[in-house]
Amino acid sequence: MYRKTYIEINLDRLEDNIESIINNHKEYKYYIGVVKGNGYGHGSYIVNSLIKKGINYLAVSSLEEALKIRKYNKEIPVLCLEPIDLDFIDIAVENNITLTISSLSYLNKLVEIKKDKNIKIHLKLNTGMNRLGIKTKEEVTKAASIIKNNYFLEGVFSHFITIGISDKVWDEQLNKFKYLLSDINLNEIPIIHMGRSLTLVNHPKIDICNGIRLGIIMYGLNQSPKKDNSFKGKLRQIKANMRIKKYHISKTTLDTNIKLKTCFSLYTEVMELQKVSKGEHVGYGLSYEAKEDMIVAIAPIGYADGFIRKNASRKVFINGKFYNLVGSVNMGMIQIKVDENVKIGDKIELIGDNISVRYVANYLSTTPYEVMCMLEDNIPKVYTYRNEVKYIEK
Ligand SMILES: Cc1ncc(COP(=O)(O)O)c(C=O)c1O
């Protein structure tokens, strides 16, 4: 690590999150940790912490991601949620990666090139998202039969497009899932999974499912709407209750005892300080003119690291105090308006306990998911455990 710009992942917090999630929800048998997007930006090194605390299956987006996990764990079953290019199926099979079948045409091509009863398959059903999955009961039944004849049909799954607090789509999707599976003997299929983080928090166990896929919640964020006791909040709740009654929406809750903490921080350091006189400019162009004499700290991070230009003017935290970026975000540097308390080498928190993922997401008009995934791999990840650095991924 030559430059002191790094992501810090707190493994104690990550483990505490998983422990709290599973202790409060023992109703499922399979807790599938979603580590796509490079573990939501936390890197693959986290997988053994997840497994230690009860995650017993993992899910990724691509064969590349699955193989990264195999660097750290050879045994844990890994489901690739997206179809893998048929040219590379052997690599997936050699590495014990579970395949997703999401269309009959892909399945038919797979049968032509490879049949093996040891290949684990999860069949993906399209219940409303129209992203991946088979959409009609006839095709689902046919696909299940082909898979059973040639492979091991280990799972069936789908994905909710809403959290289902007060909309009828959640129930419609679940009903569609059950309908699509109604000609299949589910007792022969070991893992049935449909829910994601907020399904666990906001809904009772789904009767036909014994698995749940956990993403954002593992990383410390509960995206459920909070109970709002203001006049407006109560009015919103009355309207929601009317919708719930009208559409016969199934039981949900906002109450949870799960304790979560984010485990993702981003730091850099003061590389240089500039004294700027009133009337001088800061950064490219003439858009920032000093209104008074000021001190500007320079730090080594920029849009080439995924620290996008939209961060311009936002807050950072140095030595117990908030300061703001000035000028524009450059390719590899940022500028911060500081005071005489800030010295070269001081640590700058860009995301962490004082600059939350949620603050940054709001500032950038995006989601916490994107904030944690958007940084480039050229930023090293420092994993801490019991207050010590356990591993650095460069
Ligand atoms: C298929 C699938 N399952 C589960 C998840 C996890 O969702 P969440 O992070 O909301 O738990 C995702 C996330 O994008 C997903 O695409």
The ligand as an ORCA input file, in Angstrom:
! r2SCAN-3c Opt
* xyz 0 1
  C     -31.116    -12.297     -7.253
  C     -30.784    -11.504     -6.028
  N     -31.002    -12.037     -4.825
  C     -30.722    -11.378     -3.698
  C     -30.191    -10.108     -3.725
  C     -29.909     -9.410     -2.434
  O     -30.735     -8.311     -2.243
  P     -30.642     -7.441     -0.920
  O     -29.324     -6.770     -0.959
  O     -31.760     -6.476     -1.050
  O     -30.768     -8.387      0.214
  C     -29.948     -9.504     -4.948
  C     -29.390     -8.153     -4.981
  O     -29.303     -7.438     -5.900
  C     -30.259    -10.213     -6.131
  O     -30.067     -9.681     -7.348
*
